[in-house]
Amino acid sequence: MVCCSSRKAKRELYSSIDPVTGSRFLTAQGDLFKPTPNAVLVLTLRMGFGHLRIAHCMASWLEDQESYVYDLLAVPTPETESLRRLEKLYSTVSRMASATGGPVEWAFDKVLTSGTANTQSKLRDMALKLQPLMQGIPLDLTVIVTHAVAGHIAVEAGFKKVINLVVDNHAQHFNAVPGAINAVQAGALGVAYAKLGYQTVLAGHWVGKRLVDGIRSDTARRMQRIRAKKPRRLIISIGGAGAQEEFISKILGTLQPGMTEGAWQVVLNCGDIASTQEKLTAAAKQLDGLDVEVVTEWDRVLEIWADDEQELACPLALVCIQDKTKAIATTDVLIERCDMACFKPAEIAFYPVPKLLIRRVGAHEAATAVRCAELGEATSELRTVAEFEQTLTLIETTDLLSQMNRAVLANEDQYLGCKRICQTITSGTKLGNN
């Protein structure tokens, strides 16, 4: 239940250029928000990092178009505080489920895979109460949403064109928005939504422009590093809720022999939660005989692996940055330069890079792991440390990493989801129906 006070949200909104992404964000201060009728609003809600990351990806394709990114938690209002409580609840429960497993994880999984029509109806009721968040925004703007709650708010507020980027590969009423154009990443997902009564359009995976533009050159560089027997560069990214800190601490121990021998170089993005950063740093420093660098400045992040011929001085680097936009961008920047990435099978799992997919946070993410493994560019979900260790052995002793790189190239057309959405807006091109 979301309860909001009777006090109205501020009608005046402001915007400013984000120095990290280069996109224009709606903020509590800056230039007065005065969009033209052709402007595009990318509307999101931070629940972890995934939804905000997709908003950044979409904005990167709109760089030649007047566009704004609006995180519904960004401008303080009574309604924002209601959403912030939901975010805190999600973060707390996801961390608890991941750490304890058993009945808590089972119950959490049931909630995240039971997004029924009744759940959707309750979301729409909640959206009616949250409409003040959209005051001051002209209703004729095109709105692209990266969270179903944001989509319901936009539709209930009366926006004429709303495009909902369906965020994961598990079909349920919760992720669909009636009254919006629901765009999916895979054809099979569209079929699953059709069984639920929704017509969708097929776009492709939600990936930023820079990564898409670099698919061929980045893959060629990775293949060259394999042939030259260079150390394997691995970026590990913890989710924005910090739910995997215990599991990731354990797999660092599995990677320790390879890091000590110089076979692996690892950068761990610890997210933006201070308590998670502290726990992961403490765990890393307990690894015997291993030098660890703790990175706290954005300029240093930009230096990591910037020179393809220069490896890190320490085999393990932990990025501990407080700003959420920089924390998200850390992974996006380093994915370009790494040989392999490691994270849970969430929204980022569809990025064009060979991937180790580790234990999910919520059963709704299982279908994403299956999809990525079928594409050949990722492992199946590695739910235990033993499975992770066995897969490391395969990477070290077989041609698996090269096979994944070849799959990335073969799947090049799959990563154009954001580009195709952008084309529908700027040129009127229609997406294919499922």
Secondary structure, 3 states (H helix, E strand, C coil): CCCCCCCCCCCCCEEEECCCCCCEEEECCCEECCCCCCCEEEEECCCCCHHHHHHHHHHHCCCCCCEEEEECCCCCCHHHHHHHHHHHHHHHHHHHHHHHCHHHHHHHHHHHCCCCHHHHHHHHHHHHHCHHHHCCCCCCCEEEECCHHHHHHHHHHCCCEEEEECCCCCCCHHHCCCCCEEEECCHHHHHHHHHCCCCEEECCCCCCHHHHHCHHHHHHHHHHHHHCCCCEEEEEECCCCCCCHHHHHHHHHHHHHHHHHCCEEEEEECCCCHHHHHHHHHHHHCCCCCCEEEECCHHHHHHCCCCCCCCCCCCEEEECCCCHHHHHHHHHHHHHHCCEEEECCCHHHHCCCCEEEECCCCHHHHHHHHHHHHHCCECCCECCHHHHHHHHHHHHHCCHHHHHHHHHHHCHHHHCHHHHHHHHHHCCCCCEEC
